[in-house]
């Protein structure tokens, strides 16, 4: 048979002592409760409205597509792309010979029509005179009247045609409507051009604008006259205040709306086509309310009062969320907050907090109201020893 191992004398005596103590009703002392340490966020300064930075393009405030009002052959182009021009300066000229011949032909037709009108007027006067002497019938008078009316109509038409041809002749020169810079040149000498065909793009040398596209989620917060800050990546240190002067009413590419920002008299270094960065400050939605920012991780979404608090506000557009606030005696208190928009990893709080409040910012799932905690600092661990 295999021998069973026996307990040593010291161990046996210890076990007998423990049994005797138990039999006498003596209980072991309970372990001291561990007080957890918690990360916290101390409520500080009030938050301002949200800011969004959107890239845009610098353009001239006045941009015109210039074209001839009459078709013809380009004879001269007097400016090039990038040239600065003054109001009234001739930019290009058409071959005027065909236009001059058209004027002469129209003038000749006008002379013929004028002579015909004079002739029919004399015939009409003669017919009326003979009719009064009962030497001519009413039908002859009516015929003379109709002939004269037709001649007057032809005369008026010939005059209009001559006016149009003279106007075409005068518009053989394309002139600048305002001071500016030639941004594009699309014609060359001996080229045929039609009415309305783009010849030049002229940008004003005055004020500049920034074109940006605002997402549909923000367009309702944009207002006419709103002041924005404009910077330029290629011009370090250049910062201007702009004013919103145009807001598009129709969505364009990427569910965004076009918005124009008017700038003051520009610096000489600013040129159309440069990239601009526009900072919009949105604070109207705050409606004068105080707002604080707290970490999103502080929201105790598992807490049982969330449902009740939400139901109490179900008829409003406001949102309620609970957090744990550390009281002065170190105990946890649940406080329901009136919250707003999300800003990155932070949440706006309109009601329920004051500056100096200490809000638990991590591990809220494992906490309960009334629990005693210690505030954690970077020099400490989250748990004892």
C-alpha positions in Angstrom: 0.0 0.0 0.0 1.1 3.5 -0.8 1.8 5.7 2.3 -0.3 8.9 2.5 1.7 12.1 3.1 1.4 13.5 6.6 1.3 17.1 7.6 4.2 18.6 9.5 3.7 19.5 13.1 3.8 23.3 12.6 1.2 23.2 9.9 -1.1 20.9 11.9 -0.9 23.2 15.0 -1.8 26.2 12.8 -4.8 24.5 11.4 -6.0 23.4 14.8 -5.6 27.0 16.1 -7.7 28.3 13.2 -10.4 25.7 13.9 -10.5 26.6 17.6 -10.9 30.3 16.8 -13.7 29.6 14.4 -15.4 27.5 16.8 -15.2 30.2 19.4 -17.1 32.7 17.0 -14.2 34.9 16.2 -14.5 36.5 12.6 -11.6 37.8 10.5 -11.3 41.6 10.1 -12.8 42.9 6.8 -10.5 44.5 4.2 -10.5 48.2 3.9 -12.6 49.5 0.9 -10.4 50.9 -2.0 -11.2 54.4 -3.1 -10.9 54.7 -6.9 -9.0 57.5 -8.5 -10.8 59.2 -11.5 -9.7 61.4 -14.3 -11.5 64.6 -14.4 -12.0 67.8 -16.4 -12.3 71.1 -14.7 -14.8 73.4 -16.4 -13.0 76.6 -17.4 -13.7 79.6 -19.7 -16.9 79.9 -21.7 -16.8 78.7 -25.3 -17.2 81.1 -28.2 -19.0 80.2 -31.5 -17.6 77.6 -33.8 -15.1 78.5 -36.5 -14.7 77.0 -39.9 -11.9 77.6 -42.3 -12.7 77.2 -46.0 -10.4 77.6 -49.0 -11.4 79.8 -51.9 -10.1 81.6 -54.9 -9.3 85.3 -55.3 -11.0 87.0 -58.2 -11.6 90.5 -59.5 -14.8 92.1 -58.3 -15.7 93.1 -61.8 -15.0 90.6 -64.6 -16.4 91.1 -68.1 -16.4 88.9 -71.2 -15.8 91.3 -74.1 -17.0 90.6 -77.7 -17.7 92.5 -80.9 -21.3 93.5 -81.5 -20.8 92.9 -85.2 -19.4 90.0 -87.2 -16.3 90.5 -89.3 -12.6 89.8 -89.8 -10.2 90.9 -87.1 -7.7 93.3 -88.5 -5.7 94.4 -85.4 -5.3 93.1 -81.8 -3.7 95.9 -79.8 -3.4 94.2 -76.3 -2.0 91.0 -74.9 -2.9 88.9 -71.9 -1.7 90.6 -68.7 -1.8 94.1 -70.1 -3.3 96.8 -68.0 -5.8 99.0 -69.9 -7.8 102.1 -69.3 -11.5 102.7 -69.8 -12.2 103.6 -73.5 -8.9 102.2 -74.7 -9.1 100.4 -78.1 -8.4 96.7 -77.7 -9.0 95.3 -81.2 -10.3 96.5 -84.6 -12.3 94.7 -87.3 -11.7 95.2 -91.0 -13.9 98.2 -91.7 -14.0 98.1 -95.5 -17.0 95.7 -95.7 -18.8 97.7 -93.0 -18.1 100.9 -94.9 -19.5 99.5 -98.2 -22.6 98.3 -96.3 -23.2 101.8 -95.0 -22.9 103.3 -98.6 -25.3 100.7 -99.9 -27.8 101.4 -97.2 -27.5 105.2 -97.8 -28.2 104.6 -101.6 -31.3 102.6 -100.7 -32.4 105.3 -98.5 -32.1 107.9 -101.3 -34.1 105.7 -103.6 -36.8 105.3 -100.9 -36.9 109.0 -100.3 -37.3 109.8 -103.9 -40.1 107.2 -104.2 -41.9 108.8 -101.2 -41.7 112.2 -102.8 -43.1 110.9 -106.1 -46.0 109.1 -104.4 -46.8 112.2 -102.4 -47.1 114.3 -105.6 -49.3 111.6 -107.1 -51.5 111.6 -104.0 -51.8 115.4 -104.0 -52.7 115.4 -107.7 -55.3 112.7 -107.2 -57.0 114.6 -104.4 -57.1 117.8 -106.5 -58.7 115.9 -109.5 -61.1 114.1 -107.2 -62.3 117.4 -105.8 -63.0 118.6 -109.3 -64.9 115.3 -109.9 -62.3 114.4 -112.6 -61.1 111.3 -110.8 -62.8 108.4 -109.2 -62.6 107.3 -105.5 -60.8 104.1 -106.5 -58.0 106.2 -108.1 -57.6 108.2 -104.9 -57.5 105.1 -102.8 -54.7 103.7 -105.0 -52.7 106.9 -104.8 -53.1 106.8 -101.0 -51.9 103.2 -100.8 -48.9 103.9 -103.0 -47.8 106.8 -100.8 -48.3 104.8 -97.6 -46.1 102.0 -99.0 -43.4 104.5 -100.0 -43.4 106.0 -96.5 -43.0 102.6 -95.0 -40.1 101.7 -97.3 -38.5 105.0 -96.4 -38.7 104.3 -92.7 -37.3 100.8 -93.2 -34.4 102.2 -95.3 -33.6 104.7 -92.6 -33.5 102.0 -89.9 -31.2 99.9 -92.0 -28.8 102.8 -92.5 -28.8 103.5 -88.8 -28.0 99.9 -88.1 -25.2 99.8 -90.6 -23.7 103.0 -89.3 -23.8 101.6 -85.8 -22.0 98.5 -86.9 -19.4 100.6 -88.6 -18.9 102.5 -85.3 -18.6 99.2 -83.4 -15.7 97.9 -85.5 -13.5 99.0 -82.6 -13.7 97.0 -79.3 -12.9 99.2 -76.3 -12.4 98.6 -72.6 -15.5 99.4 -70.5 -13.4 100.1 -67.4 -9.9 100.1 -66.1 -8.5 96.7 -65.6 -6.2 93.9 -66.7 -6.6 91.6 -69.7 -7.0 88.1 -68.1 -7.6 86.2 -71.4 -7.2 86.9 -75.1 -9.1 84.7 -77.5 -8.7 86.4 -80.9 -5.9 86.9 -83.4 -5.5 89.1 -86.5 -7.2 87.8 -89.7 -9.5 85.6 -87.6 -13.2 85.6 -88.4 -15.4 86.5 -85.4 -19.1 86.3 -84.8 -21.5 88.5 -82.8 -21.1 87.7 -79.1 -18.0 85.5 -79.6 -15.7 85.9 -76.6 -12.7 88.0 -77.5 -11.2 89.1 -74.2 -11.8 88.6 -70.5 -11.2 91.9 -68.6 -10.8 92.0 -64.9 -11.1 95.2 -63.0 -8.1 96.7 -61.2 -10.2 97.8 -58.3 -11.6 95.7 -55.5 -11.1 91.9 -55.2 -13.4 89.2 -54.1 -13.0 85.6 -52.8 -15.2 82.9 -54.1 -15.8 80.0 -51.7 -18.3 77.1 -51.6 -20.1 76.6 -48.3 -21.5 73.2 -47.3 -25.2 72.9 -47.1 -24.9 72.2 -43.3 -23.5 75.7 -42.8 -25.2 77.9 -45.4 -28.1 78.8 -43.0 -25.5 80.4 -40.7 -24.1 82.7 -43.4 -25.5 86.3 -43.5 -25.1 89.3 -45.8 -22.7 91.7 -44.3 -21.1 89.0 -42.1 -17.4 89.8 -41.3 -14.9 87.1 -42.0 -11.1 86.8 -41.8 -9.1 86.1 -45.0 -5.5 84.9 -45.2 -3.3 83.8 -48.1 -1.0 80.8 -47.9 1.5 82.4 -50.3 1.6 85.7 -48.4 2.5 85.0 -44.8 1.3 87.8 -42.5 -1.3 89.2 -44.8 -4.7 89.2 -43.1 -7.8 91.0 -44.3 -11.3 91.4 -43.1 -13.8 90.6 -45.7 -17.6 91.0 -46.0 -20.1 88.5 -47.3 -21.8 90.3 -50.3 -23.3 87.4 -52.3 -24.9 84.2 -51.2 -26.0 81.6 -53.8 -29.5 80.3 -53.7 -28.9 77.1 -55.6 -26.8 74.2 -54.6 -23.8 73.4 -56.9 -21.2 70.6 -57.1 -20.7 68.7 -53.9 -23.9 69.9 -52.2 -22.4 73.4 -51.6 -23.5 76.9 -52.2 -21.4 79.7 -53.8 -20.6 82.6 -51.5 -18.6 85.8 -52.4 -16.5 87.7 -50.0 -15.7 91.3 -50.8 -12.3 92.6 -49.8 -11.1 96.2 -49.2 -8.8 97.9 -51.6 -6.2 95.2 -52.2 -2.5 95.2 -51.6 -0.4 95.2 -54.7 0.8 91.7 -53.9 -2.7 90.3 -54.2 -3.6 89.0 -57.7 -6.7 87.3 -59.1 -6.3 83.5 -59.1 -4.5 83.3 -55.7 -5.7 80.8 -53.1 -7.3 82.4 -50.1 -8.4 80.9 -46.7 -11.6 82.3 -45.2 -12.4 81.8 -41.5 -16.1 82.0 -40.6 -17.2 82.4 -37.0 -20.6 81.0 -36.3 -22.1 82.2 -33.0 -25.6 83.2 -33.9 -27.0 79.8 -33.0 -25.8 80.3 -29.4 -28.5 83.0 -29.1 -26.7 84.7 -26.3 -26.4 81.6 -24.1 -23.4 80.6 -22.1 -21.6 77.6 -23.4 -18.9 75.4 -22.0 -17.0 72.6 -23.6 -16.5 69.2 -22.0 -15.0 65.9 -23.3 -17.4 63.6 -25.0 -16.1 60.8 -22.9 -17.6 62.4 -19.8 -21.2 61.6 -20.9 -22.6 58.8 -18.7 -24.8 57.3 -21.5 -25.2 54.0 -19.5 -26.7 55.9 -16.5 -30.3 54.9 -15.8 -31.7 58.5 -15.8 -30.8 59.1 -19.4 -34.1 57.7 -20.6 -36.1 59.7 -18.1 -34.2 62.9 -18.8 -34.6 62.5 -22.5 -38.4 61.8 -22.2 -38.8 65.0 -20.2 -37.4 67.0 -23.1 -39.0 65.0 -25.9 -41.2 67.8 -26.9 -38.2 70.2 -27.4 -35.2 70.3 -29.7 -32.8 70.4 -26.8 -30.8 67.4 -25.7 -30.1 66.2 -22.2 -27.1 64.2 -21.1 -25.9 63.1 -17.6 -22.4 63.4 -16.2 -20.7 62.7 -12.9 -19.5 65.8 -11.0 -17.1 65.4 -8.1 -18.5 67.2 -5.0 -16.3 68.9 -2.4 -16.5 65.9 -0.1 -15.2 63.6 -2.9 -18.6 62.0 -3.6 -20.1 61.6 -7.1 -23.2 63.5 -8.0 -25.2 63.0 -11.3 -26.0 66.2 -13.1 -28.2 66.4 -16.2 -26.8 68.9 -18.7 -28.4 70.8 -21.5 -26.1 70.1 -24.5 -25.6 71.5 -27.9 -23.4 70.7 -30.9 -20.4 68.5 -31.1 -17.0 70.1 -31.7 -14.5 67.4 -32.5 -14.1 65.4 -29.3 -15.9 68.0 -27.2 -19.5 68.8 -26.5 -21.2 72.1 -26.0 -23.0 72.5 -22.6 -25.6 75.3 -22.2 -27.0 74.5 -18.8 -26.0 72.5 -15.8 -22.3 73.4 -15.2 -20.4 76.3 -13.8 -16.8 77.3 -14.0 -14.7 75.3 -11.5 -16.9 72.2 -11.6 -14.9 68.9 -11.8 -16.5 66.5 -14.3 -15.3 62.9 -14.4 -13.9 62.4 -17.9 -13.1 58.7 -18.1 -14.4 55.3 -16.9 -17.9 56.6 -16.1 -19.3 53.2 -16.9 -17.9 51.7 -13.7 -19.1 54.5 -11.4 -22.3 55.1 -9.5 -23.8 58.1 -7.8 -22.7 58.6 -4.2 -19.4 56.8 -4.6 -16.4 58.4 -3.0 -13.5 59.0 -5.3 -10.1 60.7 -5.4 -9.1 63.0 -8.2 -6.3 61.6 -10.4 -3.3 63.6 -11.3 -0.6 62.7 -13.9 1.8 61.9 -11.0 -0.5 59.2 -9.7 -1.8 55.9 -10.9 -5.4 55.2 -11.4 -5.4 52.6 -8.6 -3.6 52.2 -5.4 -0.2 50.5 -5.2 
